[in-house]
Amino acid sequence: MASMEEDGSVEEKDNNNKKRTKSAIAVAWLTFYNIAMTAGWLVLAMAMMRFYIQKGTHKGLYKSIARTLKFFQTVALVEVGHCAIGIVRTSVIVTGVQVCSRIFMVWFITNSIKQIQNEESVILFLVVWTLTEITRYSFYTFNLLNHLPYFIKWARYNMFIIMYPLGVAGELLTIYAALPFVRKTGMLSMRLPNKYNVSFDYYYFLIIVMLSYIPLFPQLFFHMLRQRRKVLLGEIIVEKDE
Ligand SMILES: CCCCCCCCCCCCC[C@@H](O)CC(=O)SCCNC(=O)CCNC(=O)[C@H](O)C(C)(C)COP(=O)(O)OP(=O)(O)OC[C@H]1O[C@@H](n2cnc3c(N)ncnc32)[C@H](O)[C@@H]1OP(=O)(O)O
């Protein structure tokens, strides 16, 4: 009996150790990931500042940082995986919408339509994303290391109140500026007749994307407001199942 109890406790200890090892691996990975992403967005911030100081204009800025931006924004897809495997307590849907809309902005709008790359709206969302991500990833990093300075926590849960609407404005104005070029060139569209018998009009697709901000953006914004109340004001929030 005693030996069974001992066996049981050994098994339990083993399971606990496994859990601890797994979470230690997760913490190590997340710490590495967040440090790399903070560094990436800092590099982008410095490249943008250097470009503007040297050239005195925003024209050509997007082209000069495009590769770095595409790399770090695309890598953020990993975050959907973090949620899916449960190593961070965030909804896959909320993260998916946030990350996919950014990737769409980068690859299918700004990168694909050269004529809009010098629009002021592009600079607006680039600056807003960069400030947001430096704050967000450094928040996660310091939080994981249990050394979170209050001003980073404060910035993480207050900046979005201004940054989210500004970022959305930059994104929507950029898509709007792209519409005439998309209509004129018929890019990424499929007209009938074709061998697949399928028709797709990227112009109307972009209009649908713009309209989808109306229901989706408030959900992200209110999610952040709830997080803000939870973290800064200590409110207990009962999460609904996904
Ligand atoms: C195919 C075409 C699609 C087109 C769709 C078009 C519709 C688009 C509508 C949407 C528009 C979005 C526009 C947007 O791009 C504009 C901007 O971004 S503007 C700049 C302002 N933006 C922000 O402030 C971004 C805010 N968003 C986020 O922070 C996240 O993306 C979000 C998922 C929304 C929220 O994050 P989360 O729920 O994770 O909140 P917390 O930060 O409070 O964290 C919760 C817990 O998870 C832990 N966590 C999360 N990630 C990590 C990580 N990487 N490392 C470590 N830990 C992490 C975090 O610590 C919390 O843990 P705990 O609760 O235990 O404390």
Ligand as a Chemical Component Dictionary entry (heavy atoms), coordinates in Angstrom:
data_LIG
# 
_chem_comp.id                   LIG 
_chem_comp.type                 NON-POLYMER 
_chem_comp.pdbx_formal_charge   0 
_chem_comp.three_letter_code    LIG 
# 
loop_
_chem_comp_atom.comp_id 
_chem_comp_atom.atom_id 
_chem_comp_atom.alt_atom_id 
_chem_comp_atom.type_symbol 
_chem_comp_atom.charge 
_chem_comp_atom.model_Cartn_x 
_chem_comp_atom.model_Cartn_y 
_chem_comp_atom.model_Cartn_z 
_chem_comp_atom.pdbx_ordinal 
LIG C1  C1  C 0 -8.172  38.446 -45.562 1  
LIG C2  C2  C 0 -8.460  39.845 -45.258 2  
LIG C3  C3  C 0 -8.840  40.098 -43.862 3  
LIG C4  C4  C 0 -9.273  41.481 -43.670 4  
LIG C5  C5  C 0 -9.965  41.691 -42.374 5  
LIG C6  C6  C 0 -10.298 43.095 -42.214 6  
LIG C7  C7  C 0 -10.909 43.439 -40.898 7  
LIG C8  C8  C 0 -9.928  43.973 -39.942 8  
LIG C9  C9  C 0 -10.473 44.671 -38.791 9  
LIG C10 C10 C 0 -9.428  44.819 -37.738 10 
LIG C11 C11 C 0 -8.605  46.014 -37.836 11 
LIG C12 C12 C 0 -7.293  45.902 -37.080 12 
LIG C13 C13 C 0 -6.470  47.027 -37.426 13 
LIG C14 C14 C 0 -5.106  47.004 -36.771 14 
LIG O1  O1  O 0 -4.175  46.416 -37.644 15 
LIG C15 C15 C 0 -4.710  48.368 -36.475 16 
LIG C16 C16 C 0 -3.635  48.428 -35.472 17 
LIG O2  O2  O 0 -3.051  47.516 -34.985 18 
LIG S1  S1  S 0 -3.308  49.976 -35.048 19 
LIG C17 C17 C 0 -2.184  49.905 -33.684 20 
LIG C18 C18 C 0 -2.893  49.671 -32.378 21 
LIG N1  N1  N 0 -2.982  48.308 -32.189 22 
LIG C19 C19 C 0 -2.937  47.709 -31.005 23 
LIG O3  O3  O 0 -2.875  48.311 -29.957 24 
LIG C20 C20 C 0 -2.914  46.243 -31.082 25 
LIG C21 C21 C 0 -3.637  45.680 -29.989 26 
LIG N2  N2  N 0 -3.792  44.296 -30.269 27 
LIG C22 C22 C 0 -3.159  43.363 -29.554 28 
LIG O4  O4  O 0 -2.488  43.626 -28.613 29 
LIG C23 C23 C 0 -3.329  41.916 -29.883 30 
LIG O5  O5  O 0 -3.178  41.760 -31.214 31 
LIG C24 C24 C 0 -4.653  41.351 -29.419 32 
LIG C25 C25 C 0 -4.740  39.911 -29.877 33 
LIG C26 C26 C 0 -5.827  42.147 -30.004 34 
LIG C27 C27 C 0 -4.754  41.427 -27.895 35 
LIG O6  O6  O 0 -3.784  40.773 -27.255 36 
LIG P1  P1  P 0 -4.073  39.816 -26.003 37 
LIG O7  O7  O 0 -5.468  39.319 -25.938 38 
LIG O8  O8  O 0 -2.980  38.814 -26.021 39 
LIG O9  O9  O 0 -4.012  40.753 -24.800 40 
LIG P2  P2  P 0 -2.900  40.885 -23.757 41 
LIG O10 O10 O 0 -1.734  41.555 -24.375 42 
LIG O11 O11 O 0 -3.535  41.610 -22.635 43 
LIG O12 O12 O 0 -2.460  39.383 -23.362 44 
LIG C28 C28 C 0 -3.324  38.358 -22.864 45 
LIG C29 C29 C 0 -2.514  37.220 -22.263 46 
LIG O13 O13 O 0 -1.704  36.523 -23.218 47 
LIG C30 C30 C 0 -0.341  36.720 -22.936 48 
LIG N3  N3  N 0 0.372   36.832 -24.197 49 
LIG C31 C31 C 0 -0.145  37.144 -25.371 50 
LIG N4  N4  N 0 0.791   37.153 -26.310 51 
LIG C32 C32 C 0 1.930   36.856 -25.694 52 
LIG C33 C33 C 0 3.273   36.720 -26.104 53 
LIG N5  N5  N 0 3.634   36.923 -27.391 54 
LIG N6  N6  N 0 4.186   36.404 -25.203 55 
LIG C34 C34 C 0 3.869   36.205 -23.914 56 
LIG N7  N7  N 0 2.620   36.318 -23.447 57 
LIG C35 C35 C 0 1.662   36.641 -24.335 58 
LIG C36 C36 C 0 -0.370  37.942 -22.148 59 
LIG O14 O14 O 0 0.748   38.095 -21.346 60 
LIG C37 C37 C 0 -1.593  37.721 -21.304 61 
LIG O15 O15 O 0 -1.398  36.703 -20.348 62 
LIG P3  P3  P 0 -2.108  36.717 -18.934 63 
LIG O16 O16 O 0 -3.592  36.885 -19.169 64 
LIG O17 O17 O 0 -1.746  35.403 -18.342 65 
LIG O18 O18 O 0 -1.535  37.871 -18.204 66 
# 
loop_
_chem_comp_bond.comp_id 
_chem_comp_bond.atom_id_1 
_chem_comp_bond.atom_id_2 
_chem_comp_bond.value_order 
_chem_comp_bond.pdbx_ordinal 
LIG C1  C2  SING 1  
LIG C2  C3  SING 2  
LIG C3  C4  SING 3  
LIG C4  C5  SING 4  
LIG C5  C6  SING 5  
LIG C6  C7  SING 6  
LIG C7  C8  SING 7  
LIG C8  C9  SING 8  
LIG C9  C10 SING 9  
LIG C10 C11 SING 10 
LIG C11 C12 SING 11 
LIG C12 C13 SING 12 
LIG C13 C14 SING 13 
LIG C14 O1  SING 14 
LIG C14 C15 SING 15 
LIG C15 C16 SING 16 
LIG C16 O2  DOUB 17 
LIG C16 S1  SING 18 
LIG S1  C17 SING 19 
LIG C17 C18 SING 20 
LIG C18 N1  SING 21 
LIG N1  C19 SING 22 
LIG C19 O3  DOUB 23 
LIG C19 C20 SING 24 
LIG C20 C21 SING 25 
LIG C21 N2  SING 26 
LIG N2  C22 SING 27 
LIG C22 O4  DOUB 28 
LIG C22 C23 SING 29 
LIG C23 O5  SING 30 
LIG C23 C24 SING 31 
LIG C24 C25 SING 32 
LIG C24 C26 SING 33 
LIG C24 C27 SING 34 
LIG C27 O6  SING 35 
LIG O6  P1  SING 36 
LIG P1  O7  DOUB 37 
LIG P1  O8  SING 38 
LIG P1  O9  SING 39 
LIG O9  P2  SING 40 
LIG P2  O10 DOUB 41 
LIG P2  O11 SING 42 
LIG P2  O12 SING 43 
LIG O12 C28 SING 44 
LIG C28 C29 SING 45 
LIG C29 O13 SING 46 
LIG C29 C37 SING 47 
LIG O13 C30 SING 48 
LIG C30 N3  SING 49 
LIG C30 C36 SING 50 
LIG N3  C31 SING 51 
LIG N3  C35 SING 52 
LIG C31 N4  DOUB 53 
LIG N4  C32 SING 54 
LIG C32 C33 SING 55 
LIG C32 C35 DOUB 56 
LIG C33 N5  SING 57 
LIG C33 N6  DOUB 58 
LIG N6  C34 SING 59 
LIG C34 N7  DOUB 60 
LIG N7  C35 SING 61 
LIG C36 O14 SING 62 
LIG C36 C37 SING 63 
LIG C37 O15 SING 64 
LIG O15 P3  SING 65 
LIG P3  O16 DOUB 66 
LIG P3  O17 SING 67 
LIG P3  O18 SING 68 
# 
